[in-house]
């Protein structure tokens, strides 16, 4: 409940101040994940790339109106002891029997949210339900991306327990906002995931291993800056807002030695792989038949340009396509 309230109270600030794994990063991850897909389904996702991009954050927006949504975005693994991934049963029914469903919901359900949305997506593919495929693809991708953020795996999710409040937005929004245009995004082709549940837990376990580094490095860095050098005022729209300074953000980014880039790259590949695997498990339906509106020549040219840059490890900051 406490986390849900904090998210609700700070959500508008994060959205407005951080261009918001932050909204900014979610948009980019979903868009680039489309380019990991094989030809058999790439056409469908490319023809709906604007929907996939725009709805990359729909799951976040849902938190502000649905009190049951917040647990889907995190797992407070450290609540379950020093070796949580040894002790937490992967199957929901076993975990609920051990801890109770109320406890699981209180401390986060992201690996199970990934798995349930995955099988709903398989069902949507089988039903040839275009709307459901797109909506579930966007939501599934969001939960997969959230699981890649180390601070989504700890009770100290904003550094609030160690006098580091604001760390969440620094790591997942401010750093990508400032530096992600220089990341290498070519992660190759989506791969088949044999066990979505095991893969969801593998992602969480990998993120959890970085929690201590994320917190410890920021504590170390904080000792080298004063408030006047740690923070700065920036113009956002018609107002000035307080943000982490570029100098502080750059220093933290150097200390992390590419961690944010690695987690974004892993997110892109994982999102595409979950989409691809759901399609395979649905029997590989002909997705070309589900394309309701083909790309215009200009749209196809722009997407081809984006994909070419992606293959080169770069990113194209495209103007918004308005004629889909």
C-alpha positions as CSV (number, residue, x, y, z in Angstrom):
1,X,0.0,0.0,0.0
2,X,2.8,2.4,1.0
3,X,4.5,1.9,-2.4
4,X,1.2,2.4,-4.3
5,X,0.6,5.7,-2.5
6,X,4.2,7.0,-3.2
7,X,3.8,6.1,-6.9
8,X,0.5,7.9,-7.0
9,X,1.8,11.0,-5.3
10,X,5.1,11.2,-7.3
11,X,3.8,9.8,-10.6
12,X,2.9,13.2,-12.1
13,X,6.3,14.6,-11.0
14,X,8.2,11.7,-12.7
15,X,6.2,11.9,-15.9
16,X,6.6,15.7,-16.2
17,X,10.1,16.1,-15.0
18,X,11.9,13.1,-16.5
19,X,10.3,12.9,-19.9
20,X,9.0,9.9,-18.6
21,X,12.0,2.9,-17.7
22,X,10.6,6.3,-17.1
23,X,8.3,6.8,-20.0
24,X,11.2,7.8,-22.3
25,X,13.0,4.5,-21.9
26,X,9.8,2.4,-22.2
27,X,8.9,4.1,-25.5
28,X,12.4,3.4,-26.9
29,X,12.5,-0.2,-25.7
30,X,9.2,-1.1,-27.3
31,X,9.9,0.6,-30.6
32,X,13.3,-1.0,-31.0
33,X,12.0,-4.4,-29.9
34,X,10.0,-4.4,-33.2
35,X,13.2,-4.6,-35.1
36,X,14.3,-7.8,-33.4
37,X,11.4,-9.8,-34.8
38,X,11.6,-12.2,-37.8
39,X,10.0,-11.4,-41.1
40,X,6.9,-13.5,-40.5
41,X,5.7,-11.2,-37.8
42,X,7.8,-8.1,-38.2
43,X,5.4,-6.7,-40.9
44,X,2.4,-6.8,-38.5
45,X,4.4,-5.1,-35.7
46,X,5.9,-2.5,-38.0
47,X,2.4,-1.6,-39.3
48,X,1.4,-1.0,-35.7
49,X,4.6,0.5,-34.4
50,X,3.0,3.7,-33.3
51,X,0.4,1.9,-31.2
52,X,3.1,-0.3,-29.7
53,X,5.2,2.8,-28.9
54,X,2.5,4.9,-27.5
55,X,1.0,2.1,-25.4
56,X,4.4,1.1,-23.9
57,X,3.4,3.1,-20.8
58,X,-0.3,2.2,-20.6
59,X,0.4,-0.2,-17.8
60,X,2.0,2.7,-15.8
61,X,-1.0,5.0,-16.4
62,X,-3.3,2.2,-15.2
63,X,-1.7,2.4,-11.8
64,X,-3.2,5.8,-11.2
65,X,-6.8,4.5,-11.5
66,X,-6.5,0.8,-10.5
67,X,-5.2,0.0,-7.0
68,X,-4.5,-3.6,-8.0
69,X,-2.1,-2.7,-10.8
70,X,1.0,-1.5,-8.9
71,X,2.2,-4.9,-7.7
72,X,2.6,-6.0,-11.3
73,X,5.6,-3.8,-11.8
74,X,8.0,-4.9,-9.1
75,X,9.1,-7.7,-6.8
76,X,10.6,-6.8,-3.4
77,X,12.9,-9.8,-3.5
78,X,14.8,-8.8,-0.4
79,X,11.7,-9.3,1.7
80,X,12.1,-13.0,1.3
81,X,15.5,-13.3,2.8
82,X,19.2,-13.2,1.8
83,X,18.7,-15.7,-1.0
84,X,15.2,-15.0,-2.2
85,X,15.4,-16.8,-5.5
86,X,16.4,-19.9,-3.7
87,X,13.4,-19.7,-1.4
88,X,10.6,-18.2,-3.6
89,X,8.7,-21.0,-5.5
90,X,8.3,-20.0,-9.1
91,X,4.7,-21.3,-9.6
92,X,2.1,-19.0,-8.1
93,X,0.1,-21.7,-6.4
94,X,3.2,-22.9,-4.6
95,X,4.4,-19.4,-3.6
96,X,0.9,-18.5,-2.4
97,X,0.7,-21.7,-0.3
98,X,4.1,-20.8,1.3
99,X,3.6,-17.0,1.8
100,X,-0.1,-16.3,1.1
101,X,-1.5,-14.4,-1.9
102,X,-1.8,-11.3,0.2
103,X,1.9,-11.3,0.9
104,X,2.8,-11.9,-2.7
105,X,0.6,-9.0,-3.8
106,X,2.0,-6.7,-1.1
107,X,5.6,-7.3,-2.1
108,X,5.2,-7.5,-5.9
109,X,4.2,-9.9,-8.6
110,X,6.1,-8.9,-11.7
111,X,7.4,-12.4,-12.7
112,X,3.8,-13.7,-12.5
113,X,2.4,-10.7,-14.3
114,X,4.9,-11.3,-17.2
115,X,3.8,-15.0,-17.3
116,X,0.0,-14.4,-17.2
117,X,0.2,-11.7,-19.9
118,X,2.4,-14.0,-22.0
119,X,-0.3,-16.7,-22.1
120,X,-3.0,-14.1,-22.7
121,X,-1.0,-13.0,-25.7
122,X,-0.7,-16.6,-26.9
123,X,-4.5,-16.8,-26.6
124,X,-4.9,-13.6,-28.5
125,X,-2.7,-14.8,-31.4
126,X,-4.7,-18.0,-31.6
127,X,-7.9,-16.0,-31.8
128,X,-6.5,-13.6,-34.4
129,X,-7.7,-10.8,-32.1
130,X,-5.7,-7.8,-33.4
131,X,-6.7,-5.4,-30.7
132,X,-5.8,-7.9,-27.9
133,X,-2.5,-8.8,-29.6
134,X,-1.4,-5.2,-29.6
135,X,-2.7,-4.3,-26.2
136,X,-1.2,-7.4,-24.5
137,X,2.1,-7.0,-26.4
138,X,2.4,-3.4,-25.1
139,X,1.6,-4.5,-21.5
140,X,3.7,-7.6,-21.6
141,X,6.7,-5.6,-22.9
142,X,6.2,-3.1,-20.1
143,X,6.4,-5.7,-17.3
144,X,9.4,-7.4,-18.9
145,X,11.2,-4.0,-19.1
146,X,10.3,-3.2,-15.5
147,X,11.8,-6.5,-14.4
148,X,15.1,-5.4,-15.9
149,X,15.4,-2.4,-13.5
150,X,17.3,-3.3,-10.4
151,X,15.3,-0.9,-8.2
152,X,12.1,-2.8,-9.1
153,X,13.6,-5.8,-7.2
154,X,14.0,-4.2,-3.7
155,X,12.0,-2.7,-0.9
156,X,14.5,0.2,-1.0
157,X,13.1,1.0,-4.5
158,X,13.7,4.8,-4.3
159,X,16.6,4.8,-1.9
160,X,14.1,6.0,0.7
161,X,15.4,3.6,3.3
162,X,19.0,4.8,3.0
163,X,18.4,8.6,2.6
164,X,18.7,8.4,-1.2
165,X,15.2,9.4,-2.1
166,X,15.0,10.2,-5.8
167,X,17.4,7.5,-6.9
168,X,14.7,5.6,-8.9
169,X,14.1,8.5,-11.3
170,X,17.9,9.2,-11.5
171,X,18.7,5.6,-12.6
172,X,15.7,4.8,-14.9
173,X,14.8,8.2,-16.3
174,X,17.5,10.8,-16.0
175,X,20.4,8.7,-17.2
176,X,18.6,7.3,-20.2
177,X,17.2,10.8,-21.0
178,X,20.8,12.3,-21.0
179,X,22.9,9.5,-22.4
180,X,20.8,6.9,-24.3
181,X,21.1,8.5,-27.7
182,X,24.7,7.2,-27.6
183,X,23.9,3.6,-26.6
184,X,24.5,0.7,-29.0
185,X,21.1,-0.8,-29.5
186,X,21.7,-3.7,-32.0
187,X,20.9,-6.7,-29.9
188,X,20.3,-9.1,-32.7
189,X,17.2,-11.3,-33.4
190,X,14.5,-12.3,-31.0
191,X,14.9,-15.9,-29.7
192,X,12.4,-18.5,-28.6
193,X,11.8,-18.7,-24.8
194,X,11.0,-22.3,-23.8
195,X,9.8,-21.4,-20.3
196,X,8.3,-17.9,-19.9
197,X,8.0,-18.3,-16.1
198,X,11.6,-19.5,-15.7
199,X,12.8,-16.7,-18.0
200,X,10.8,-14.1,-16.0
201,X,12.5,-15.2,-12.8
202,X,15.9,-15.3,-14.5
203,X,15.4,-11.6,-15.5
204,X,14.4,-10.7,-11.9
205,X,17.3,-12.6,-10.4
206,X,19.8,-10.8,-12.8
207,X,18.4,-7.4,-11.9
208,X,18.5,-8.2,-8.2
209,X,22.2,-8.9,-8.4
210,X,22.8,-5.2,-9.3
211,X,20.7,-3.6,-6.5
212,X,23.6,-3.2,-4.1
213,X,25.8,-1.6,-6.8
214,X,23.1,0.9,-7.7
215,X,22.6,2.0,-4.1
216,X,26.2,1.8,-3.0
217,X,27.7,3.8,-5.9
218,X,25.2,6.6,-5.5
219,X,26.0,6.8,-1.7
220,X,29.7,7.1,-2.6
221,X,29.1,9.8,-5.2
222,X,26.8,11.8,-3.0
223,X,29.8,12.5,-0.7
224,X,31.6,14.2,-3.5
225,X,28.9,16.8,-4.3
226,X,27.0,19.5,-2.5
227,X,23.3,20.2,-3.1
228,X,24.2,23.1,-5.4
229,X,26.3,20.8,-7.7
230,X,24.1,17.7,-7.3
231,X,21.0,19.4,-8.5
232,X,20.1,21.9,-11.2
233,X,17.1,23.8,-12.5
234,X,16.0,23.0,-16.1
235,X,13.2,24.4,-18.2
236,X,10.5,21.8,-18.9
237,X,7.7,23.3,-21.0
238,X,6.7,26.6,-19.4
239,X,8.2,25.9,-16.0
240,X,11.6,25.3,-14.3
241,X,12.0,22.1,-12.4
242,X,14.7,20.7,-10.1
243,X,16.6,17.7,-11.6
244,X,19.9,15.9,-11.0
245,X,22.6,18.0,-12.6
246,X,24.3,16.8,-15.8
247,X,27.6,16.6,-13.9
248,X,26.2,14.4,-11.2
249,X,24.4,12.2,-13.7
250,X,27.5,11.8,-15.8
251,X,29.6,10.9,-12.8
252,X,27.0,8.3,-11.7
253,X,26.8,6.9,-15.2
254,X,30.6,6.5,-15.4
255,X,30.5,4.7,-12.0
256,X,27.9,2.2,-13.3
257,X,30.1,1.4,-16.3
258,X,27.3,0.9,-18.8
259,X,24.8,-0.8,-16.5
260,X,21.8,1.2,-17.8
261,X,22.8,0.6,-21.4
262,X,23.1,-3.2,-20.7
263,X,19.7,-3.3,-19.0
264,X,18.1,-1.4,-21.8
265,X,19.7,-3.7,-24.4
266,X,18.6,-6.8,-22.5
267,X,15.1,-5.3,-22.2
268,X,14.8,-4.8,-26.0
269,X,15.9,-8.3,-26.8
270,X,13.6,-9.8,-24.1
271,X,10.5,-7.9,-25.1
272,X,11.0,-9.0,-28.7
273,X,11.7,-12.5,-27.6
274,X,8.5,-12.8,-25.5
275,X,6.4,-11.5,-28.4
276,X,8.0,-13.9,-30.8
277,X,7.7,-16.9,-28.5
278,X,4.0,-16.2,-27.9
279,X,3.4,-16.2,-31.6
280,X,5.3,-19.5,-32.0
281,X,3.4,-21.1,-29.1
282,X,0.1,-19.9,-30.8
283,X,1.0,-22.0,-33.8
284,X,2.6,-19.2,-35.9
285,X,-0.6,-17.7,-37.4
286,X,-0.3,-15.7,-40.6
287,X,0.2,-12.2,-39.3
288,X,0.1,-10.5,-42.7
289,X,-3.7,-11.3,-42.8
290,X,-4.1,-9.3,-39.6
291,X,-2.6,-6.1,-41.0
292,X,-5.6,-3.8,-41.2
293,X,-3.8,-0.8,-42.8
294,X,-0.6,-1.1,-44.7
295,X,2.2,1.4,-44.4
296,X,2.3,4.2,-46.9
297,X,5.5,4.6,-48.9
298,X,6.7,7.4,-46.7
299,X,6.0,5.5,-43.5
300,X,7.8,2.4,-44.9
301,X,10.8,4.6,-45.8
302,X,11.0,6.1,-42.4
303,X,10.7,2.7,-40.6
304,X,13.3,1.2,-43.0
305,X,15.6,4.1,-42.0
306,X,15.0,3.5,-38.3
307,X,15.7,-0.2,-38.8
308,X,18.9,0.4,-40.7
309,X,20.2,2.7,-38.0
310,X,19.2,0.0,-35.4
311,X,21.3,-2.6,-37.3
312,X,24.2,-0.1,-37.1
313,X,23.7,0.1,-33.3
314,X,22.3,3.6,-33.5
315,X,18.9,5.2,-32.9
316,X,16.8,7.4,-35.2
317,X,14.8,10.2,-33.4
318,X,11.9,10.1,-35.8
319,X,9.1,12.7,-36.0
320,X,5.8,11.3,-34.8
321,X,3.9,9.5,-37.6
322,X,0.5,11.0,-37.7
323,X,-1.1,9.2,-40.7
324,X,-1.3,5.7,-39.4
